[in-house]
Amino acid sequence: LTELQQDPQSVQHRKVLLSGTYDFSHEMILRNRRYAGIPGVFVITPLILPKSQGAILVNRGFIPARDQAPEKRKIFQKEKEVTFVG
């Protein structure tokens, strides 16, 4: 994150390996979206990075509008710790 904060252009379009813990308590949704003609939302969840005081917002994907309530979204909150390439 230090390199990103100092010179954002230098890391643009680079692949990164991210590891961290999802903070589901601060999850948010982008409403009024469509995917394949189905109304729904995109789920955005902060990924807390270890050894850092920062977080990265991760678009975890589309869910149908009927599943957007916080209690229904819990079925999509299985893994807290993740590693992926972004």
HTML snippet that shows the backbone in 3Dmol.js (N, CA, C, O; Angstrom):
<script src="https://3Dmol.org/build/3Dmol-min.js"></script>
<div id="view" style="width:600px;height:400px;position:relative"></div>
<script>
const pdb = `
ATOM      1  N   LEU A   1       0.809  -1.202   0.000  1.00  0.00           N
ATOM      2  CA  LEU A   1       0.000   0.000   0.000  1.00  0.00           C
ATOM      3  C   LEU A   1       0.851   1.264   0.000  1.00  0.00           C
ATOM      4  O   LEU A   1       0.430   2.301  -0.514  1.00  0.00           O
ATOM      5  N   THR A   2       2.037   1.178   0.572  1.00  0.00           N
ATOM      6  CA  THR A   2       2.902   2.356   0.610  1.00  0.00           C
ATOM      7  C   THR A   2       3.242   2.821  -0.790  1.00  0.00           C
ATOM      8  O   THR A   2       3.154   4.011  -1.092  1.00  0.00           O
ATOM      9  N   GLU A   3       3.631   1.889  -1.649  1.00  0.00           N
ATOM     10  CA  GLU A   3       3.970   2.237  -3.037  1.00  0.00           C
ATOM     11  C   GLU A   3       2.759   2.837  -3.753  1.00  0.00           C
ATOM     12  O   GLU A   3       2.886   3.797  -4.513  1.00  0.00           O
ATOM     13  N   LEU A   4       1.601   2.266  -3.503  1.00  0.00           N
ATOM     14  CA  LEU A   4       0.370   2.761  -4.118  1.00  0.00           C
ATOM     15  C   LEU A   4       0.082   4.192  -3.675  1.00  0.00           C
ATOM     16  O   LEU A   4      -0.289   5.035  -4.491  1.00  0.00           O
ATOM     17  N   GLN A   5       0.250   4.462  -2.404  1.00  0.00           N
ATOM     18  CA  GLN A   5      -0.030   5.802  -1.891  1.00  0.00           C
ATOM     19  C   GLN A   5       0.988   6.829  -2.390  1.00  0.00           C
ATOM     20  O   GLN A   5       0.631   7.982  -2.630  1.00  0.00           O
ATOM     21  N   GLN A   6       2.237   6.428  -2.548  1.00  0.00           N
ATOM     22  CA  GLN A   6       3.278   7.364  -2.974  1.00  0.00           C
ATOM     23  C   GLN A   6       3.217   7.665  -4.468  1.00  0.00           C
ATOM     24  O   GLN A   6       3.409   8.808  -4.881  1.00  0.00           O
ATOM     25  N   ASP A   7       2.953   6.650  -5.272  1.00  0.00           N
ATOM     26  CA  ASP A   7       2.943   6.836  -6.725  1.00  0.00           C
ATOM     27  C   ASP A   7       1.903   5.910  -7.365  1.00  0.00           C
ATOM     28  O   ASP A   7       2.255   4.842  -7.867  1.00  0.00           O
ATOM     29  N   PRO A   8       0.635   6.308  -7.350  1.00  0.00           N
ATOM     30  CA  PRO A   8      -0.426   5.439  -7.878  1.00  0.00           C
ATOM     31  C   PRO A   8      -0.220   4.995  -9.319  1.00  0.00           C
ATOM     32  O   PRO A   8      -0.592   3.876  -9.673  1.00  0.00           O
ATOM     33  N   GLN A   9       0.364   5.847 -10.157  1.00  0.00           N
ATOM     34  CA  GLN A   9       0.564   5.499 -11.563  1.00  0.00           C
ATOM     35  C   GLN A   9       1.533   4.335 -11.733  1.00  0.00           C
ATOM     36  O   GLN A   9       1.424   3.585 -12.703  1.00  0.00           O
ATOM     37  N   SER A  10       2.473   4.170 -10.814  1.00  0.00           N
ATOM     38  CA  SER A  10       3.487   3.117 -10.951  1.00  0.00           C
ATOM     39  C   SER A  10       2.918   1.710 -10.747  1.00  0.00           C
ATOM     40  O   SER A  10       3.535   0.730 -11.166  1.00  0.00           O
ATOM     41  N   VAL A  11       1.772   1.601 -10.119  1.00  0.00           N
ATOM     42  CA  VAL A  11       1.200   0.275  -9.861  1.00  0.00           C
ATOM     43  C   VAL A  11      -0.083   0.021 -10.656  1.00  0.00           C
ATOM     44  O   VAL A  11      -0.745  -1.001 -10.474  1.00  0.00           O
ATOM     45  N   GLN A  12      -0.419   0.945 -11.523  1.00  0.00           N
ATOM     46  CA  GLN A  12      -1.632   0.802 -12.323  1.00  0.00           C
ATOM     47  C   GLN A  12      -1.521  -0.402 -13.251  1.00  0.00           C
ATOM     48  O   GLN A  12      -0.488  -0.591 -13.895  1.00  0.00           O
ATOM     49  N   HIS A  13      -2.565  -1.215 -13.328  1.00  0.00           N
ATOM     50  CA  HIS A  13      -2.676  -2.382 -14.199  1.00  0.00           C
ATOM     51  C   HIS A  13      -1.700  -3.499 -13.843  1.00  0.00           C
ATOM     52  O   HIS A  13      -1.369  -4.316 -14.702  1.00  0.00           O
ATOM     53  N   ARG A  14      -1.237  -3.554 -12.611  1.00  0.00           N
ATOM     54  CA  ARG A  14      -0.361  -4.642 -12.173  1.00  0.00           C
ATOM     55  C   ARG A  14      -1.167  -5.657 -11.388  1.00  0.00           C
ATOM     56  O   ARG A  14      -2.082  -5.300 -10.646  1.00  0.00           O
ATOM     57  N   LYS A  15      -0.824  -6.926 -11.555  1.00  0.00           N
ATOM     58  CA  LYS A  15      -1.449  -7.973 -10.748  1.00  0.00           C
ATOM     59  C   LYS A  15      -0.844  -7.946  -9.360  1.00  0.00           C
ATOM     60  O   LYS A  15       0.340  -7.663  -9.181  1.00  0.00           O
ATOM     61  N   VAL A  16      -1.684  -8.246  -8.383  1.00  0.00           N
ATOM     62  CA  VAL A  16      -1.212  -8.320  -7.006  1.00  0.00           C
ATOM     63  C   VAL A  16      -1.802  -9.558  -6.339  1.00  0.00           C
ATOM     64  O   VAL A  16      -2.920  -9.971  -6.646  1.00  0.00           O
ATOM     65  N   LEU A  17      -1.046 -10.133  -5.440  1.00  0.00           N
ATOM     66  CA  LEU A  17      -1.522 -11.230  -4.616  1.00  0.00           C
ATOM     67  C   LEU A  17      -1.987 -10.621  -3.310  1.00  0.00           C
ATOM     68  O   LEU A  17      -1.190 -10.022  -2.588  1.00  0.00           O
ATOM     69  N   LEU A  18      -3.270 -10.767  -2.996  1.00  0.00           N
ATOM     70  CA  LEU A  18      -3.848 -10.190  -1.794  1.00  0.00           C
ATOM     71  C   LEU A  18      -4.236 -11.280  -0.813  1.00  0.00           C
ATOM     72  O   LEU A  18      -4.774 -12.318  -1.197  1.00  0.00           O
ATOM     73  N   SER A  19      -3.961 -11.038   0.430  1.00  0.00           N
ATOM     74  CA  SER A  19      -4.413 -11.903   1.509  1.00  0.00           C
ATOM     75  C   SER A  19      -4.974 -11.004   2.589  1.00  0.00           C
ATOM     76  O   SER A  19      -4.460  -9.913   2.834  1.00  0.00           O
ATOM     77  N   GLY A  20      -6.018 -11.462   3.225  1.00  0.00           N
ATOM     78  CA  GLY A  20      -6.591 -10.664   4.284  1.00  0.00           C
ATOM     79  C   GLY A  20      -7.847 -11.295   4.833  1.00  0.00           C
ATOM     80  O   GLY A  20      -8.182 -12.445   4.549  1.00  0.00           O
ATOM     81  N   THR A  21      -8.527 -10.499   5.629  1.00  0.00           N
ATOM     82  CA  THR A  21      -9.743 -10.948   6.298  1.00  0.00           C
ATOM     83  C   THR A  21     -10.887 -10.021   5.898  1.00  0.00           C
ATOM     84  O   THR A  21     -10.772  -8.801   6.015  1.00  0.00           O
ATOM     85  N   TYR A  22     -11.990 -10.600   5.425  1.00  0.00           N
ATOM     86  CA  TYR A  22     -13.157  -9.796   5.081  1.00  0.00           C
ATOM     87  C   TYR A  22     -13.775  -9.205   6.344  1.00  0.00           C
ATOM     88  O   TYR A  22     -13.878  -9.876   7.371  1.00  0.00           O
ATOM     89  N   ASP A  23     -14.182  -7.954   6.255  1.00  0.00           N
ATOM     90  CA  ASP A  23     -14.887  -7.275   7.345  1.00  0.00           C
ATOM     91  C   ASP A  23     -16.352  -7.178   6.954  1.00  0.00           C
ATOM     92  O   ASP A  23     -16.793  -6.170   6.402  1.00  0.00           O
ATOM     93  N   PHE A  24     -17.101  -8.234   7.244  1.00  0.00           N
ATOM     94  CA  PHE A  24     -18.504  -8.290   6.844  1.00  0.00           C
ATOM     95  C   PHE A  24     -19.353  -7.254   7.576  1.00  0.00           C
ATOM     96  O   PHE A  24     -20.432  -6.904   7.099  1.00  0.00           O
ATOM     97  N   SER A  25     -18.894  -6.760   8.713  1.00  0.00           N
ATOM     98  CA  SER A  25     -19.677  -5.767   9.455  1.00  0.00           C
ATOM     99  C   SER A  25     -19.735  -4.425   8.724  1.00  0.00           C
ATOM    100  O   SER A  25     -20.604  -3.604   9.019  1.00  0.00           O
ATOM    101  N   HIS A  26     -18.825  -4.188   7.774  1.00  0.00           N
ATOM    102  CA  HIS A  26     -18.830  -2.958   6.996  1.00  0.00           C
ATOM    103  C   HIS A  26     -19.138  -3.207   5.519  1.00  0.00           C
ATOM    104  O   HIS A  26     -18.826  -2.376   4.665  1.00  0.00           O
ATOM    105  N   GLU A  27     -19.739  -4.333   5.229  1.00  0.00           N
ATOM    106  CA  GLU A  27     -20.116  -4.660   3.860  1.00  0.00           C
ATOM    107  C   GLU A  27     -21.176  -3.673   3.361  1.00  0.00           C
ATOM    108  O   GLU A  27     -21.995  -3.182   4.137  1.00  0.00           O
ATOM    109  N   MET A  28     -21.146  -3.395   2.071  1.00  0.00           N
ATOM    110  CA  MET A  28     -22.143  -2.507   1.482  1.00  0.00           C
ATOM    111  C   MET A  28     -22.605  -3.080   0.147  1.00  0.00           C
ATOM    112  O   MET A  28     -21.994  -4.002  -0.395  1.00  0.00           O
ATOM    113  N   ILE A  29     -23.672  -2.530  -0.361  1.00  0.00           N
ATOM    114  CA  ILE A  29     -24.186  -2.999  -1.643  1.00  0.00           C
ATOM    115  C   ILE A  29     -24.380  -1.824  -2.593  1.00  0.00           C
ATOM    116  O   ILE A  29     -24.687  -0.707  -2.176  1.00  0.00           O
ATOM    117  N   LEU A  30     -24.194  -2.102  -3.874  1.00  0.00           N
ATOM    118  CA  LEU A  30     -24.513  -1.139  -4.932  1.00  0.00           C
ATOM    119  C   LEU A  30     -25.851  -1.574  -5.520  1.00  0.00           C
ATOM    120  O   LEU A  30     -25.946  -2.602  -6.190  1.00  0.00           O
ATOM    121  N   ARG A  31     -26.853  -0.795  -5.264  1.00  0.00           N
ATOM    122  CA  ARG A  31     -28.219  -1.154  -5.661  1.00  0.00           C
ATOM    123  C   ARG A  31     -28.507  -0.837  -7.131  1.00  0.00           C
ATOM    124  O   ARG A  31     -27.718  -0.202  -7.831  1.00  0.00           O
ATOM    125  N   ASN A  32     -29.663  -1.309  -7.554  1.00  0.00           N
ATOM    126  CA  ASN A  32     -30.190  -1.025  -8.898  1.00  0.00           C
ATOM    127  C   ASN A  32     -29.243  -1.458 -10.008  1.00  0.00           C
ATOM    128  O   ASN A  32     -28.964  -0.690 -10.928  1.00  0.00           O
ATOM    129  N   ARG A  33     -28.749  -2.691  -9.919  1.00  0.00           N
ATOM    130  CA  ARG A  33     -27.890  -3.263 -10.949  1.00  0.00           C
ATOM    131  C   ARG A  33     -28.655  -4.393 -11.639  1.00  0.00           C
ATOM    132  O   ARG A  33     -29.660  -4.885 -11.125  1.00  0.00           O
ATOM    133  N   ARG A  34     -28.168  -4.787 -12.798  1.00  0.00           N
ATOM    134  CA  ARG A  34     -28.767  -5.911 -13.533  1.00  0.00           C
ATOM    135  C   ARG A  34     -27.651  -6.807 -14.030  1.00  0.00           C
ATOM    136  O   ARG A  34     -26.569  -6.346 -14.395  1.00  0.00           O
ATOM    137  N   TYR A  35     -27.941  -8.103 -14.037  1.00  0.00           N
ATOM    138  CA  TYR A  35     -27.025  -9.082 -14.603  1.00  0.00           C
ATOM    139  C   TYR A  35     -27.877 -10.110 -15.317  1.00  0.00           C
ATOM    140  O   TYR A  35     -28.734 -10.748 -14.705  1.00  0.00           O
ATOM    141  N   ALA A  36     -27.646 -10.273 -16.607  1.00  0.00           N
ATOM    142  CA  ALA A  36     -28.429 -11.196 -17.438  1.00  0.00           C
ATOM    143  C   ALA A  36     -29.922 -10.910 -17.306  1.00  0.00           C
ATOM    144  O   ALA A  36     -30.737 -11.833 -17.292  1.00  0.00           O
ATOM    145  N   GLY A  37     -30.280  -9.625 -17.211  1.00  0.00           N
ATOM    146  CA  GLY A  37     -31.680  -9.222 -17.128  1.00  0.00           C
ATOM    147  C   GLY A  37     -32.308  -9.374 -15.757  1.00  0.00           C
ATOM    148  O   GLY A  37     -33.489  -9.076 -15.585  1.00  0.00           O
ATOM    149  N   ILE A  38     -31.539  -9.833 -14.778  1.00  0.00           N
ATOM    150  CA  ILE A  38     -32.069 -10.041 -13.429  1.00  0.00           C
ATOM    151  C   ILE A  38     -31.707  -8.831 -12.561  1.00  0.00           C
ATOM    152  O   ILE A  38     -30.538  -8.451 -12.501  1.00  0.00           O
ATOM    153  N   PRO A  39     -32.690  -8.221 -11.888  1.00  0.00           N
ATOM    154  CA  PRO A  39     -32.366  -7.103 -11.006  1.00  0.00           C
ATOM    155  C   PRO A  39     -31.656  -7.595  -9.750  1.00  0.00           C
ATOM    156  O   PRO A  39     -31.967  -8.660  -9.216  1.00  0.00           O
ATOM    157  N   GLY A  40     -30.686  -6.790  -9.288  1.00  0.00           N
ATOM    158  CA  GLY A  40     -29.954  -7.194  -8.099  1.00  0.00           C
ATOM    159  C   GLY A  40     -28.987  -6.136  -7.629  1.00  0.00           C
ATOM    160  O   GLY A  40     -29.152  -4.947  -7.901  1.00  0.00           O
ATOM    161  N   VAL A  41     -27.966  -6.593  -6.912  1.00  0.00           N
ATOM    162  CA  VAL A  41     -26.975  -5.694  -6.313  1.00  0.00           C
ATOM    163  C   VAL A  41     -25.589  -6.311  -6.443  1.00  0.00           C
ATOM    164  O   VAL A  41     -25.445  -7.524  -6.601  1.00  0.00           O
ATOM    165  N   PHE A  42     -24.566  -5.452  -6.372  1.00  0.00           N
ATOM    166  CA  PHE A  42     -23.193  -5.917  -6.236  1.00  0.00           C
ATOM    167  C   PHE A  42     -22.810  -5.784  -4.772  1.00  0.00           C
ATOM    168  O   PHE A  42     -23.120  -4.779  -4.132  1.00  0.00           O
ATOM    169  N   VAL A  43     -22.138  -6.793  -4.246  1.00  0.00           N
ATOM    170  CA  VAL A  43     -21.726  -6.804  -2.844  1.00  0.00           C
ATOM    171  C   VAL A  43     -20.272  -6.340  -2.760  1.00  0.00           C
ATOM    172  O   VAL A  43     -19.389  -6.935  -3.379  1.00  0.00           O
ATOM    173  N   ILE A  44     -20.027  -5.279  -1.994  1.00  0.00           N
ATOM    174  CA  ILE A  44     -18.698  -4.711  -1.807  1.00  0.00           C
ATOM    175  C   ILE A  44     -18.304  -4.917  -0.347  1.00  0.00           C
ATOM    176  O   ILE A  44     -19.014  -4.489   0.563  1.00  0.00           O
ATOM    177  N   THR A  45     -17.158  -5.581  -0.131  1.00  0.00           N
ATOM    178  CA  THR A  45     -16.721  -5.914   1.217  1.00  0.00           C
ATOM    179  C   THR A  45     -15.281  -5.462   1.427  1.00  0.00           C
ATOM    180  O   THR A  45     -14.421  -5.746   0.593  1.00  0.00           O
ATOM    181  N   PRO A  46     -15.001  -4.758   2.534  1.00  0.00           N
ATOM    182  CA  PRO A  46     -13.612  -4.401   2.824  1.00  0.00           C
ATOM    183  C   PRO A  46     -12.779  -5.644   3.136  1.00  0.00           C
ATOM    184  O   PRO A  46     -13.222  -6.535   3.861  1.00  0.00           O
ATOM    185  N   LEU A  47     -11.570  -5.690   2.579  1.00  0.00           N
ATOM    186  CA  LEU A  47     -10.604  -6.742   2.889  1.00  0.00           C
ATOM    187  C   LEU A  47      -9.525  -6.085   3.737  1.00  0.00           C
ATOM    188  O   LEU A  47      -8.780  -5.235   3.250  1.00  0.00           O
ATOM    189  N   ILE A  48      -9.440  -6.475   5.001  1.00  0.00           N
ATOM    190  CA  ILE A  48      -8.456  -5.924   5.920  1.00  0.00           C
ATOM    191  C   ILE A  48      -7.124  -6.616   5.652  1.00  0.00           C
ATOM    192  O   ILE A  48      -7.030  -7.842   5.714  1.00  0.00           O
ATOM    193  N   LEU A  49      -6.105  -5.831   5.356  1.00  0.00           N
ATOM    194  CA  LEU A  49      -4.791  -6.378   5.031  1.00  0.00           C
ATOM    195  C   LEU A  49      -3.968  -6.557   6.299  1.00  0.00           C
ATOM    196  O   LEU A  49      -3.934  -5.660   7.141  1.00  0.00           O
ATOM    197  N   PRO A  50      -3.294  -7.714   6.450  1.00  0.00           N
ATOM    198  CA  PRO A  50      -2.480  -7.930   7.641  1.00  0.00           C
ATOM    199  C   PRO A  50      -1.279  -6.980   7.658  1.00  0.00           C
ATOM    200  O   PRO A  50      -0.794  -6.554   6.610  1.00  0.00           O
ATOM    201  N   LYS A  51      -0.823  -6.667   8.835  1.00  0.00           N
ATOM    202  CA  LYS A  51       0.343  -5.788   9.017  1.00  0.00           C
ATOM    203  C   LYS A  51       0.126  -4.421   8.371  1.00  0.00           C
ATOM    204  O   LYS A  51       1.079  -3.785   7.922  1.00  0.00           O
ATOM    205  N   SER A  52      -1.106  -3.981   8.325  1.00  0.00           N
ATOM    206  CA  SER A  52      -1.428  -2.702   7.714  1.00  0.00           C
ATOM    207  C   SER A  52      -2.630  -2.120   8.440  1.00  0.00           C
ATOM    208  O   SER A  52      -3.400  -2.844   9.071  1.00  0.00           O
ATOM    209  N   GLN A  53      -2.778  -0.839   8.345  1.00  0.00           N
ATOM    210  CA  GLN A  53      -3.980  -0.214   8.894  1.00  0.00           C
ATOM    211  C   GLN A  53      -4.967   0.097   7.780  1.00  0.00           C
ATOM    212  O   GLN A  53      -5.922   0.851   7.966  1.00  0.00           O
ATOM    213  N   GLY A  54      -4.718  -0.498   6.618  1.00  0.00           N
ATOM    214  CA  GLY A  54      -5.551  -0.216   5.465  1.00  0.00           C
ATOM    215  C   GLY A  54      -6.454  -1.372   5.095  1.00  0.00           C
ATOM    216  O   GLY A  54      -6.351  -2.478   5.624  1.00  0.00           O
ATOM    217  N   ALA A  55      -7.338  -1.073   4.171  1.00  0.00           N
ATOM    218  CA  ALA A  55      -8.260  -2.072   3.640  1.00  0.00           C
ATOM    219  C   ALA A  55      -8.451  -1.798   2.158  1.00  0.00           C
ATOM    220  O   ALA A  55      -8.277  -0.672   1.694  1.00  0.00           O
ATOM    221  N   ILE A  56      -8.808  -2.831   1.431  1.00  0.00           N
ATOM    222  CA  ILE A  56      -9.124  -2.742   0.004  1.00  0.00           C
ATOM    223  C   ILE A  56     -10.593  -3.123  -0.143  1.00  0.00           C
ATOM    224  O   ILE A  56     -11.044  -4.100   0.455  1.00  0.00           O
ATOM    225  N   LEU A  57     -11.338  -2.360  -0.931  1.00  0.00           N
ATOM    226  CA  LEU A  57     -12.728  -2.723  -1.188  1.00  0.00           C
ATOM    227  C   LEU A  57     -12.763  -3.753  -2.306  1.00  0.00           C
ATOM    228  O   LEU A  57     -12.189  -3.541  -3.374  1.00  0.00           O
ATOM    229  N   VAL A  58     -13.439  -4.867  -2.056  1.00  0.00           N
ATOM    230  CA  VAL A  58     -13.515  -5.976  -3.013  1.00  0.00           C
ATOM    231  C   VAL A  58     -14.962  -6.144  -3.474  1.00  0.00           C
ATOM    232  O   VAL A  58     -15.875  -6.295  -2.662  1.00  0.00           O
ATOM    233  N   ASN A  59     -15.150  -6.116  -4.794  1.00  0.00           N
ATOM    234  CA  ASN A  59     -16.468  -6.419  -5.352  1.00  0.00           C
ATOM    235  C   ASN A  59     -16.580  -7.936  -5.377  1.00  0.00           C
ATOM    236  O   ASN A  59     -15.957  -8.596  -6.210  1.00  0.00           O
ATOM    237  N   ARG A  60     -17.376  -8.491  -4.461  1.00  0.00           N
ATOM    238  CA  ARG A  60     -17.489  -9.944  -4.354  1.00  0.00           C
ATOM    239  C   ARG A  60     -18.533 -10.522  -5.282  1.00  0.00           C
ATOM    240  O   ARG A  60     -18.758 -11.733  -5.284  1.00  0.00           O
ATOM    241  N   GLY A  61     -19.179  -9.670  -6.078  1.00  0.00           N
ATOM    242  CA  GLY A  61     -20.065 -10.201  -7.100  1.00  0.00           C
ATOM    243  C   GLY A  61     -21.507  -9.746  -6.983  1.00  0.00           C
ATOM    244  O   GLY A  61     -21.874  -8.946  -6.122  1.00  0.00           O
ATOM    245  N   PHE A  62     -22.303 -10.288  -7.879  1.00  0.00           N
ATOM    246  CA  PHE A  62     -23.716  -9.944  -8.034  1.00  0.00           C
ATOM    247  C   PHE A  62     -24.577 -10.939  -7.269  1.00  0.00           C
ATOM    248  O   PHE A  62     -24.300 -12.139  -7.260  1.00  0.00           O
ATOM    249  N   ILE A  63     -25.624 -10.430  -6.629  1.00  0.00           N
ATOM    250  CA  ILE A  63     -26.650 -11.304  -6.060  1.00  0.00           C
ATOM    251  C   ILE A  63     -28.019 -10.736  -6.441  1.00  0.00           C
ATOM    252  O   ILE A  63     -28.160  -9.523  -6.594  1.00  0.00           O
ATOM    253  N   PRO A  64     -29.021 -11.593  -6.593  1.00  0.00           N
ATOM    254  CA  PRO A  64     -30.356 -11.116  -6.941  1.00  0.00           C
ATOM    255  C   PRO A  64     -30.917 -10.190  -5.852  1.00  0.00           C
ATOM    256  O   PRO A  64     -30.574 -10.317  -4.676  1.00  0.00           O
ATOM    257  N   ALA A  65     -31.773  -9.269  -6.262  1.00  0.00           N
ATOM    258  CA  ALA A  65     -32.358  -8.287  -5.345  1.00  0.00           C
ATOM    259  C   ALA A  65     -33.052  -8.954  -4.156  1.00  0.00           C
ATOM    260  O   ALA A  65     -33.042  -8.405  -3.054  1.00  0.00           O
ATOM    261  N   ARG A  66     -33.643 -10.108  -4.360  1.00  0.00           N
ATOM    262  CA  ARG A  66     -34.363 -10.776  -3.267  1.00  0.00           C
ATOM    263  C   ARG A  66     -33.434 -11.209  -2.129  1.00  0.00           C
ATOM    264  O   ARG A  66     -33.903 -11.465  -1.019  1.00  0.00           O
ATOM    265  N   ASP A  67     -32.125 -11.296  -2.387  1.00  0.00           N
ATOM    266  CA  ASP A  67     -31.160 -11.731  -1.379  1.00  0.00           C
ATOM    267  C   ASP A  67     -30.324 -10.592  -0.806  1.00  0.00           C
ATOM    268  O   ASP A  67     -29.314 -10.851  -0.153  1.00  0.00           O
ATOM    269  N   GLN A  68     -30.720  -9.323  -1.035  1.00  0.00           N
ATOM    270  CA  GLN A  68     -29.889  -8.206  -0.630  1.00  0.00           C
ATOM    271  C   GLN A  68     -29.988  -7.826   0.844  1.00  0.00           C
ATOM    272  O   GLN A  68     -29.110  -7.117   1.335  1.00  0.00           O
ATOM    273  N   ALA A  69     -30.987  -8.252   1.553  1.00  0.00           N
ATOM    274  CA  ALA A  69     -31.119  -7.918   2.980  1.00  0.00           C
ATOM    275  C   ALA A  69     -29.939  -8.509   3.759  1.00  0.00           C
ATOM    276  O   ALA A  69     -29.474  -9.601   3.435  1.00  0.00           O
ATOM    277  N   PRO A  70     -29.449  -7.795   4.785  1.00  0.00           N
ATOM    278  CA  PRO A  70     -28.279  -8.273   5.539  1.00  0.00           C
ATOM    279  C   PRO A  70     -28.402  -9.706   6.059  1.00  0.00           C
ATOM    280  O   PRO A  70     -27.434 -10.465   6.020  1.00  0.00           O
ATOM    281  N   GLU A  71     -29.571 -10.071   6.538  1.00  0.00           N
ATOM    282  CA  GLU A  71     -29.731 -11.433   7.068  1.00  0.00           C
ATOM    283  C   GLU A  71     -29.669 -12.492   5.961  1.00  0.00           C
ATOM    284  O   GLU A  71     -29.215 -13.611   6.203  1.00  0.00           O
ATOM    285  N   LYS A  72     -30.117 -12.154   4.761  1.00  0.00           N
ATOM    286  CA  LYS A  72     -30.051 -13.100   3.645  1.00  0.00           C
ATOM    287  C   LYS A  72     -28.641 -13.167   3.045  1.00  0.00           C
ATOM    288  O   LYS A  72     -28.246 -14.207   2.518  1.00  0.00           O
ATOM    289  N   ARG A  73     -27.879 -12.064   3.120  1.00  0.00           N
ATOM    290  CA  ARG A  73     -26.519 -12.049   2.570  1.00  0.00           C
ATOM    291  C   ARG A  73     -25.573 -12.929   3.377  1.00  0.00           C
ATOM    292  O   ARG A  73     -24.498 -13.278   2.888  1.00  0.00           O
ATOM    293  N   LYS A  74     -25.940 -13.290   4.583  1.00  0.00           N
ATOM    294  CA  LYS A  74     -25.067 -14.116   5.432  1.00  0.00           C
ATOM    295  C   LYS A  74     -24.716 -15.449   4.773  1.00  0.00           C
ATOM    296  O   LYS A  74     -23.660 -16.010   5.063  1.00  0.00           O
ATOM    297  N   ILE A  75     -25.573 -15.967   3.898  1.00  0.00           N
ATOM    298  CA  ILE A  75     -25.259 -17.238   3.242  1.00  0.00           C
ATOM    299  C   ILE A  75     -24.072 -17.104   2.291  1.00  0.00           C
ATOM    300  O   ILE A  75     -23.464 -18.109   1.924  1.00  0.00           O
ATOM    301  N   PHE A  76     -23.730 -15.873   1.887  1.00  0.00           N
ATOM    302  CA  PHE A  76     -22.597 -15.629   0.998  1.00  0.00           C
ATOM    303  C   PHE A  76     -21.336 -15.235   1.763  1.00  0.00           C
ATOM    304  O   PHE A  76     -20.316 -14.921   1.149  1.00  0.00           O
ATOM    305  N   GLN A  77     -21.394 -15.248   3.090  1.00  0.00           N
ATOM    306  CA  GLN A  77     -20.275 -14.797   3.920  1.00  0.00           C
ATOM    307  C   GLN A  77     -19.580 -15.980   4.586  1.00  0.00           C
ATOM    308  O   GLN A  77     -19.431 -16.001   5.808  1.00  0.00           O
ATOM    309  N   LYS A  78     -19.162 -16.949   3.810  1.00  0.00           N
ATOM    310  CA  LYS A  78     -18.601 -18.176   4.374  1.00  0.00           C
ATOM    311  C   LYS A  78     -17.167 -18.029   4.851  1.00  0.00           C
ATOM    312  O   LYS A  78     -16.863 -18.372   5.994  1.00  0.00           O
ATOM    313  N   GLU A  79     -16.283 -17.530   4.006  1.00  0.00           N
ATOM    314  CA  GLU A  79     -14.865 -17.483   4.359  1.00  0.00           C
ATOM    315  C   GLU A  79     -14.471 -16.078   4.758  1.00  0.00           C
ATOM    316  O   GLU A  79     -14.695 -15.126   4.010  1.00  0.00           O
ATOM    317  N   LYS A  80     -13.888 -15.949   5.930  1.00  0.00           N
ATOM    318  CA  LYS A  80     -13.409 -14.645   6.357  1.00  0.00           C
ATOM    319  C   LYS A  80     -12.002 -14.373   5.837  1.00  0.00           C
ATOM    320  O   LYS A  80     -11.713 -13.271   5.372  1.00  0.00           O
ATOM    321  N   GLU A  81     -11.125 -15.377   5.916  1.00  0.00           N
ATOM    322  CA  GLU A  81      -9.749 -15.202   5.452  1.00  0.00           C
ATOM    323  C   GLU A  81      -9.621 -15.726   4.029  1.00  0.00           C
ATOM    324  O   GLU A  81     -10.033 -16.847   3.728  1.00  0.00           O
ATOM    325  N   VAL A  82      -9.042 -14.897   3.150  1.00  0.00           N
ATOM    326  CA  VAL A  82      -8.927 -15.265   1.745  1.00  0.00           C
ATOM    327  C   VAL A  82      -7.578 -14.841   1.188  1.00  0.00           C
ATOM    328  O   VAL A  82      -6.903 -13.968   1.735  1.00  0.00           O
ATOM    329  N   THR A  83      -7.202 -15.482   0.083  1.00  0.00           N
ATOM    330  CA  THR A  83      -6.039 -15.099  -0.705  1.00  0.00           C
ATOM    331  C   THR A  83      -6.445 -15.218  -2.168  1.00  0.00           C
ATOM    332  O   THR A  83      -7.007 -16.235  -2.575  1.00  0.00           O
ATOM    333  N   PHE A  84      -6.164 -14.186  -2.960  1.00  0.00           N
ATOM    334  CA  PHE A  84      -6.489 -14.224  -4.376  1.00  0.00           C
ATOM    335  C   PHE A  84      -5.626 -13.231  -5.150  1.00  0.00           C
ATOM    336  O   PHE A  84      -4.988 -12.353  -4.568  1.00  0.00           O
ATOM    337  N   VAL A  85      -5.621 -13.390  -6.474  1.00  0.00           N
ATOM    338  CA  VAL A  85      -4.902 -12.480  -7.360  1.00  0.00           C
ATOM    339  C   VAL A  85      -5.916 -11.493  -7.925  1.00  0.00           C
ATOM    340  O   VAL A  85      -6.990 -11.883  -8.384  1.00  0.00           O
ATOM    341  N   GLY A  86      -5.566 -10.220  -7.886  1.00  0.00           N
ATOM    342  CA  GLY A  86      -6.472  -9.192  -8.387  1.00  0.00           C
ATOM    343  C   GLY A  86      -5.742  -8.217  -9.258  1.00  0.00           C
ATOM    344  O   GLY A  86      -6.345  -7.276  -9.773  1.00  0.00           O
TER     345      GLY A  86
END
`;
const viewer = $3Dmol.createViewer("view");
viewer.addModel(pdb, "pdb");
viewer.setStyle({}, {cartoon: {color: "spectrum"}});
viewer.zoomTo();
viewer.render();
</script>
